[in-house]
């Protein structure tokens, strides 16, 4: 491809250099080009594995050097992406379509997953999500609608389940629920209303699907009863410091007992019993950080535990 480039093109290599002042260098090195642009051979030898073809009108394309796969096409100014552009995965699927400024994403844009599905749509600044934006599920349904700052959710936001039902509405800080918020059942009835601290319920009231208050949390402490959308009990136990702690019971959606044992900081820790969906005991013993501890009399389990 390089040998076919006509003289109206300028071919450059993008470097990954410690010296931020040195951004671009020529892929073809000869005395004529050196005299015109003052590029040293030492710089030429340290290329990053990409080359860019710029046309005189500012439009350009960027390819991988070895496989010659198209990675980007769009507007360039002074060797940087500036204006509208499109990024691609190595499979030629879209990765990002949007606006650039001085080499960075800035303005409106859309992100895509590797299968070509829309993943995010919103505003960018300095290569990060900034401003109003929407995240999507793989099926195209809206997942989050929120304000972003420095790439994280900050400000008022909404979370939707994969079927499009609103499940949370409230304030985010650095990507976590912080401040006032509401959780909802699939029916739209309120599940919890109050205040969050670092993604934990801190102050407020919990409801069952019928709208009855079933528990209260104050300063991260309280007795919790969490419910499935069908009205059956999901979890019951104690909350300390915004996390489930102490003796806890978990249930399947059909009402059968799933787990009966101890929790520490929101995870199974200590002795407990675990059951299958038809109420058969499938494990009895110790848990650590949410995982079953091995039977120390089983040599295979011991080896797996310490590997």
C-alpha positions, 0 to 999 in steps of 0.5 A, spaced: 500 500 500 505 504 501 508 504 495 502 505 491 501 512 495 501 518 490 505 524 492 499 528 494 499 524 500 504 525 506 505 518 510 507 519 517 508 514 523 504 515 530 510 515 535 509 513 543 515 517 545 516 520 552 517 526 549 510 529 548 513 534 544 515 529 538 508 526 536 509 524 528 514 522 524 515 520 517 514 512 515 519 513 509 526 516 510 530 519 505 534 525 504 529 529 500 524 528 506 529 529 511 531 536 508 524 538 507 521 536 514 528 535 518 526 528 521 532 524 524 533 517 522 533 515 530 526 518 530 524 514 524 526 507 527 522 508 534 515 507 530 509 505 534 506 500 529 501 505 525 501 509 519 497 515 517 495 517 510 493 524 510 490 528 504 491 535 502 484 537 504 485 534 511 481 528 511 485 521 512 485 514 514 490 510 519 492 503 519 495 498 523 502 498 520 503 490 519 496 488 518 494 494 514 487 494 517 483 500 517 483 503 524 480 510 523 478 515 518 476 522 519 479 529 519 486 531 521 489 538 523 496 539 524 497 531 524 491 530 530 484 528 529 480 534 529 473 534 527 469 528 525 472 521 525 470 514 526 474 508 529 474 501 528 476 494 531 480 490 527 474 486 525 472 492 521 466 493 526 465 500 528 468 502 535 467 509 536 463 515 531 464 522 533 467 528 534 475 530 536 478 536 538 486 536 538 487 529 538 482 527 543 474 525 543 470 532 545 463 533 543 458 528 541 459 521 540 457 513 540 461 507 542 460 500 540 461 493 542 465 488 538 459 485 535 457 492 533 452 494 538 451 501 540 454 501 547 454 508 549 451 515 546 453 522 549 458 527 550 465 527 551 471 531 553 478 530 554 477 523 551 472 522 557 465 521 557 463 528 560 455 531 560 449 527 559 449 520 556 446 513 555 449 506 556 445 500 553 444 493 554 447 488 548 439 488 546 439 495 544 435 497 551 437 503 555 441 501 561 443 508 564 441 515 563 446 519 567 450 525 567 458 524 566 464 527 569 471 524 567 468 518 565 464 516 571 457 517 573 456 524 576 449 527 578 442 525 577 441 518 574 437 513 572 438 505 571 433 501 567 433 493 567 433 489 561 426 490 559 426 497 560 423 498 567 426 503 571 429 500 577 433 506 580 433 514 580 437 518 584 444 521 585 451 518 583 458 520 585 464 518 582 460 512 579 456 510 585 450 511 588 451 517 593 445 522 596 438 521 595 435 515 591 429 511 590 429 503 588 423 500 584 420 494 583 418 491 576 411 494 577 413 501 578 412 501 586 417 503 590 422 498 593 427 503 597 427 510 598 432 514 602 439 516 602 445 512 599 453 512 601 458 509 597 453 505 594 450 503 600 443 504 603 444 509 609 438 512 611 431 510 609 425 505 608 424 499 605 417 496 602 414 490 599 411 490 592 404 492 596 407 498 598 407 496 605 414 499 609 417 493 612 424 496 614 428 502 616 435 504 616 438 509 620 446 511 619 447 504 615 444 500 621 437 496 621 433 490 619 432 488 612 427 484 608 428 484 601 423 482 596 422 479 589 418 482 584 413 477 585 412 479 592 416 473 595 421 474 600 429 474 598 433 476 603 432 477 611 437 479 616 441 485 619 445 491 616 451 494 619 455 500 616 450 499 610 452 492 609 448 485 610 452 482 617 450 477 622 445 471 621 442 471 614 437 467 610 436 468 603 430 465 599 429 462 592 424 466 588 419 460 589 420 461 597 424 455 598 430 457 603 437 458 599 442 459 604 442 460 612 448 462 615 453 468 617 455 474 613 460 479 614 461 486 610 455 483 605 458 477 603 458 470 606 463 469 611 463 463 617 458 457 618 452 456 613 448 451 609 446 452 602 440 449 599 438 447 591 431 450 588 428 444 591 430 445 598 435 439 598 441 441 602 447 441 597 453 444 602 454 445 610 460 448 612 465 454 612 465 460 607 470 465 606 469 472 602 462 469 599 466 462 597 465 455 600 471 453 603 474 446 602 473 440 606 480 440 609 480 432 609 480 432 601 487 432 599 484 435 592 480 441 595 486 443 599 491 443 593 485 447 589 484 452 595 492 454 596 494 454 588 
